[in-house]
């Protein structure tokens, strides 16, 4: 942690969400603005990471591929896979 003029700077973190067995793991995640989230598709077929409010959308993520997103605006963002409607997750940005 760097400290400058009484303010602490915490470097952005990277979080990994595994997409496998038709689910997001972890399904819920709390991050800070500037943190990066990487979704890795470990299934044998494509998935998407699509926010319900359209704040982000990965498009199709092929098997063994990944997609990342840098958290911007604070809020809670429920998301799912457009190809598999039973898959759900949520990112809370502080």
N, C-alpha and C positions, 0 to 999 in steps of 0.2 A: 504494500500500500504506500503510495506517495502522498506527502502532505505538503500543501502549498498555501501560504497565507491563511492558515487556519482551516482549510478545506481538505478533506481526505479524498483522494482519487482511487477508486477501485477499478482495476482493469476489467473489461467485459469478460464474461464467462461464456463457455460453449457447453451446451446441453445436447445430449443425444437421445432421440426417441426411436426405439426399434419398432418397425412395422412388420409384424410376423404373427402367424396363426390368426389372421383376420382381426387384429387389434393393434392399438397404439400402446406402447409400454415405455415409460409411464403414461397413463391416460390423462393425468392432470399434471401441469407443470407451472411453477411460479418463477418468473424471471424478472430481471430489471431491464429498463430501457438500455439498448445498446448490446445486450447479450445476444448471442447467436444460438439458434436451435437447428439441429441437423436431424432430419428424419431419414433413416436408412431402411430401405425396403428389403427385408430378408425373406419375403414370400416368393413364390415361383411365378407370380403374375403381377401386373401393374396395380398401383394404388394412386390416390391423390391425397393431398393435404389441403382441404378447401374450407376456409373460414365461413361460418354461417352468414356473417355480415359482409363478405367479399373483401375483407381487409387483406387477405393473402390467398393465393391459390398456386399450388405447385405445378398444375398440369399433371400429366401422366408420369409417374415415377416407375421406371422399368424395374424388373427383378434385379437385385444386386446393385442398384443405383441409389443415389441419395439426393436430397434437396435441402437447402438451408434458407433460413429467414432470420433477419436481424430485427429484434423487437424494437418498435418505435413508440407509438402512442400508448400511454397507460390505459388499462382496461382489461376486461375478461373476454376472451375470444374462443367460443366454442367452435369446433371444426369437425369435419368428417371426411370420409372417402366418397367421392361422387359415384364410384363404381360399385361400392358395397355400403348401402345405407345403414347397416347395423354397426358400422365402425364409427366411434365417436371419441373425441378428446377435447381438451380445453387448455388454453394457455392464458395465464394471468400475468400481465405486465405491470410492474410497480414503478 
